[in-house]
Amino acid sequence: MVAAYQKYLQSDTLGLTNATQEIKSIIKERGSESLQIDGHSRGTLTITNAYSSLLNDGDAGKYSNLRTNMVGAAAANVKNADDKLAELQGRNAGSYTEQQKSDMSIHMQGHKSDFVHTVIGLNKSSELCTTHHCLNGLLIVCCMHYAYLYKKALRLNHRASDY
């Protein structure tokens, strides 16, 4: 029920969830510094809704050092979330190189059989496993690989701009 509200109804007009308000507050407080926000599954909806609300507040271009990773994204089309992030960063208005723009874009990870990422989120797959597989006990080798990536804190290698 909460996920459906977050996906379809949450807005400044109808109200933001506490989690969205908290993400928004953290971005306002630390977003002009170096800040990375990572989201998994429904958390990607929280992040995307916070970005929308910040844009409604007139915060476009204020957060050039804000970075985001999304894993198993329930957010409807990570590319749309990346477009909001680009506005908040001022990515398209600034004098950034293509490599800098790519580094600033949302990094994402989602497997083709991850129902949340592909069906609910309408996102293309990156062919990598996500925690949804691990939670369901699927693809043990893939889950071990995911745990390795997480432990090593490697950057995700797929960007929303790749789609």
Secondary structure, 3 states (H helix, E strand, C coil): CHHHHHHHHCECCCECCHHHHHHHHHHHHHCCCCEEEEEECHHHHHHHHHHHHHHHCCCCCCCCCEEEEEECCCCCCHHHHHHHHHHHHCCCCCCCCHHHHHHHCCEEECCCCCHHHHHHCCCCCCCCCCHHHHHCCCCHHHHHHHHHHHHHCCCCCEEHHHC
